[in-house]
């Protein structure tokens, strides 16, 4: 049996390497996607374009403007002279935000101790606008605190000090890159596994494979092993790049990560083989794989929290192996996830692997008959 399986695995590796479509998705595309997503898919806002309208020009207003321009979150792109220039600046997307300081800013500050500052944001970029608003709140709070100390005020009775655990600098790259380990590995293994059986049918070698001493289960195992090994290589390479290139800290146990990656790949490959066993051509297999991939990535919590989804959609996420792998990856990278919590995410992937594997064998046998 083992000799037959080894021969089938070698044959499958050769078939993958000879097939341009399979070979094209193995090495270069995942690395390119990792670099693009890691740098482009970020929730951080740096150098947001800021237009400034300072109608006061007092020492206090210039101090506040200097705090905005010195911040890494803002980049001044225009100095406005009149209120009528604000709307065109936002409408034409010349700036994400406009800081408007009125002519009575310093007088109000010295008189009543309260002065208004207007920050106008481009709501068409809602996420960026919210982040920029947070930056502005911090800058204004610092200005108010320093002004109170200068005036000899006692200061606020209480101060809120915030601290973010596991990601103290709130770098979105630390959140995104670990997720890419699972996402890109899923894409590669799904495509490789999805093409395996469909390739045999399209090339006319399916019937020849059926007359060999191999049983259907052995055939599927032989086709699973190459995709599994390729996925392990891809996952290890992307993990190394995440740690050494992007400097994302890894605080967990590598053995736990390896175990989780193996179970995740088994469940992913089983889904791919189920799709491949049903498809009659490679084109159908590719379409089926991507019909699974897009919802799987969206429902996994990669970009949006699962808790924010409607209840019936949250129920669908339980059938997504990527959902559980992302919890493990982000937990092991950032917080040294305990073994018992890792095990809670492992058994659902095992269930998915068993169910989809049984369906794949049934579909394979049905196609043979």
JOZIBEL-V444403 format. One record per residue. PHI is phi in whole degrees, -180 to 180 (none if undefined). PSI is psi in radians with two decimals (NA if undefined). BURIAL is I if it has 24 or more other ideal C-beta (glycine too) atoms within 12 Angstrom, else O. Layout:
phi = {PHI:PHI}
psi = {PSI:PSI}
burial = {BURIAL:BURIAL}
//
This chain:
phi = {none:-66:-65:-65:-65:-63:-64:-67:-63:-61:-60:-67:-59:-64:-65:-63:-70:-76:-81:-63:-66:-74:-64:-69:-100:-83:-115:-66:-57:-62:-68:-64:-64:-61:-66:-66:-67:-65:-90:-91:-84:-134:-94:-76:-123:-115:56:-64:-68:-124:-103:-124:-123:-109:-92:-102:57:-86:-63:-67:-68:-67:-64:-65:-62:-63:-65:-68:-69:-81:-75:-68:-80:-128:-133:-67:-119:-158:-114:-92:-112:-147:-61:-65:-84:-67:-60:-61:-63:-76:-60:-90:59:-77:-151:-80:-144:-125:-95:-115:-110:-72:-70:-105:-60:-67:-64:-65:-66:-80:-80:-85:83:-129:-135:-99:-129:-107:-120:-103:-116:-84:-72:-68:-111:-62:-64:-64:-63:-65:-65:-63:-61:-64:-59:-64:-60:-65:-65:-65:-62:-65:-64:-62:-64:-67:-64:-66:-67:-65:-80:83:-73:-71:91:-67:-69:-144:-126:-90:-112:-104:-143:-95:-78:72:-144:-61:-92:53:-80:-67:-63:-68:-88:-83:-61:-58:-65:-68:-58:-76:-67:-70:-65:-62:-61:-64:-68:-64:-69:-63:-69:-65:-88:-63:-74:-62:-63:-62:-67:-69:-85:82:-100:-65:-67:-65:-66:-73:-89:-77:-68:-71:-82:-55:-63:-66:-62:-67:-65:-63:-84:-77:-61:-60:-64:-65:-67:-63:-63:-63:-63:-63:-63:-66:-65:-68:-62:-63:-65:-61:-78:-93:-92:-89:59:-81:-67:-115:-107:-97:-101:-64:-64:-64:-63:-63:-63:-64:-65:-64:-64:-62:-69:-62:-67:-68:-65:-61:-63:-63:-68:-62:-66:-67:-67:-84:-74:-104:-132:-66:-64:-63:-66:-65:-62:-63:-63:-76:-65:-84:-65:-61:-63:-62:-69:-67:-83:-80:88:-63:-112:-125:-63:-64:-63:-84:-84:-60:-59:-68:-74:-60:-65:-66:-66:-67:-94:-105:-64:-66:-56:-74:-68:-66:-62:-67:-61:-67:-69:-72:-69:-103:-138:54:-58:-63:-59:-64:-75:-66:-62:-63:-94:-80:-66:-64:-66:-65:-62:-60:-63:-67:-65:-68:-65:-64:-63:-63:-64:-64:-65:-64:-66:-64:-69:-72:-71}
psi = {-0.82:-0.61:-0.70:-0.73:-0.72:-0.72:-0.70:-0.67:-0.78:-0.77:-0.70:-0.72:-0.76:-0.71:-0.70:-0.75:-0.58:-0.47:2.05:-0.65:-0.67:-0.74:-0.55:-0.39:0.09:-0.89:-1.16:-0.84:-0.77:-0.65:-0.72:-0.76:-0.65:-0.81:-0.74:-0.87:-0.68:-0.62:-0.57:-0.70:1.48:2.53:-0.09:2.60:1.93:2.49:0.78:2.32:2.18:2.23:2.51:2.26:1.78:1.77:0.01:-0.82:0.49:3.02:-0.65:-0.76:-0.66:-0.59:-0.77:-0.74:-0.70:-0.62:-0.66:-0.82:-0.47:-0.23:2.52:-0.32:-0.23:2.59:1.94:2.25:-0.24:2.55:2.02:2.70:-0.30:2.68:-0.56:-0.27:-0.20:-0.89:-0.84:-0.60:-0.73:-0.75:-0.70:0.13:0.56:-0.32:2.57:-0.50:2.62:2.16:2.04:2.03:2.10:2.96:-0.33:0.37:-0.94:-0.68:-0.76:-0.66:-0.70:-0.48:-1.37:-0.21:0.03:2.22:2.58:2.45:2.34:2.27:2.02:2.19:2.66:1.78:-0.14:-0.39:1.34:-0.81:-0.81:-0.67:-0.71:-0.70:-0.78:-0.66:-0.67:-0.74:-0.80:-0.69:-0.72:-0.73:-0.81:-0.68:-0.71:-0.67:-0.79:-0.73:-0.79:-0.66:-0.65:-0.70:-0.66:-0.67:-0.05:0.31:2.71:-0.34:2.98:2.59:-0.42:2.59:2.29:2.10:2.08:2.56:2.25:2.12:2.62:-0.46:1.27:-0.53:0.04:0.75:2.10:-0.41:-0.57:-0.40:-0.63:-0.80:-0.79:-0.63:-0.53:-0.45:-0.82:-0.69:-0.87:-0.61:-0.68:-0.75:-0.82:-0.86:-0.63:-0.72:-0.79:-0.83:-0.64:-0.49:-0.23:-1.01:-0.68:-0.57:-0.69:-0.73:-0.75:-0.59:-0.13:0.25:0.07:-0.78:-0.62:-0.65:-0.57:-0.41:-0.01:2.89:-0.10:2.36:2.83:-0.70:-0.73:-0.64:-0.80:-0.65:-0.74:-0.55:-0.35:-0.65:-0.82:-0.76:-0.64:-0.78:-0.70:-0.75:-0.69:-0.74:-0.80:-0.79:-0.72:-0.71:-0.78:-0.64:-0.76:-0.71:-0.71:-0.69:-0.82:-0.50:-0.88:-0.07:0.61:2.16:2.47:1.95:-0.05:-2.79:2.16:-0.58:-0.72:-0.69:-0.74:-0.74:-0.78:-0.69:-0.68:-0.84:-0.68:-0.74:-0.65:-0.77:-0.68:-0.77:-0.65:-0.73:-0.74:-0.71:-0.60:-0.76:-0.74:-0.64:-0.48:-0.60:2.65:-0.36:2.84:-0.58:-0.75:-0.67:-0.73:-0.76:-0.77:-0.69:-0.75:-0.45:-0.49:-0.67:-0.82:-0.90:-0.62:-0.74:-0.74:-0.70:-0.09:-0.27:0.25:-0.75:-0.61:2.47:2.43:-0.57:-0.40:-0.12:2.71:2.74:-0.76:-0.50:-0.65:-0.59:-0.61:-0.51:-0.36:-0.31:0.15:1.95:-0.48:-0.50:-0.82:-0.62:-0.60:-0.66:-0.75:-0.82:-0.90:-0.58:-0.76:-0.61:-0.82:-0.40:0.17:1.14:2.24:2.75:-0.75:-0.58:-0.56:-0.73:-0.57:-0.46:-0.27:-0.74:-0.59:-0.62:-0.61:-0.71:-0.78:-0.73:-0.75:-0.80:-0.88:-0.57:-0.73:-0.75:-0.69:-0.76:-0.72:-0.77:-0.66:-0.80:-0.66:-0.69:-0.49:-0.67:NA}
burial = {O:O:O:O:I:O:O:I:I:O:I:I:I:O:I:I:O:O:I:O:I:I:O:O:I:I:O:O:O:I:I:O:I:I:O:O:I:I:O:O:O:O:O:I:I:O:O:I:I:I:I:I:I:I:I:I:O:O:O:I:I:O:I:I:I:O:I:I:I:O:I:O:I:I:O:I:O:I:O:I:O:O:O:O:O:I:O:O:I:I:O:O:O:O:I:I:I:I:I:I:I:O:O:O:I:I:O:O:I:O:O:O:O:O:I:O:I:O:I:I:I:I:O:O:O:O:O:I:I:O:I:I:I:I:I:I:O:O:I:I:O:O:I:I:O:O:I:O:O:O:O:O:O:O:O:O:O:O:O:O:O:O:O:O:O:O:I:O:O:O:O:I:I:I:I:I:I:I:I:I:I:I:I:I:I:I:I:I:I:I:I:I:I:I:I:I:I:I:I:I:I:O:O:O:O:I:O:O:I:O:O:O:O:I:O:I:I:I:I:I:I:I:I:I:I:I:I:I:I:I:I:I:I:I:I:O:I:I:I:O:I:I:I:O:O:I:O:I:I:I:O:I:O:O:O:I:I:O:I:I:I:I:I:I:I:I:I:I:I:I:I:I:I:I:I:I:I:I:I:O:O:I:O:O:I:I:O:I:I:O:O:I:I:O:O:I:I:O:I:I:I:I:I:O:O:I:O:O:O:O:O:O:O:O:O:O:I:O:I:I:I:I:I:I:I:I:I:I:I:I:I:I:I:I:O:O:I:O:O:O:O:I:O:O:I:I:O:I:I:I:O:I:I:O:O:I:I:O:O:I:I:O:I:I:O:O:I:O:O}
//
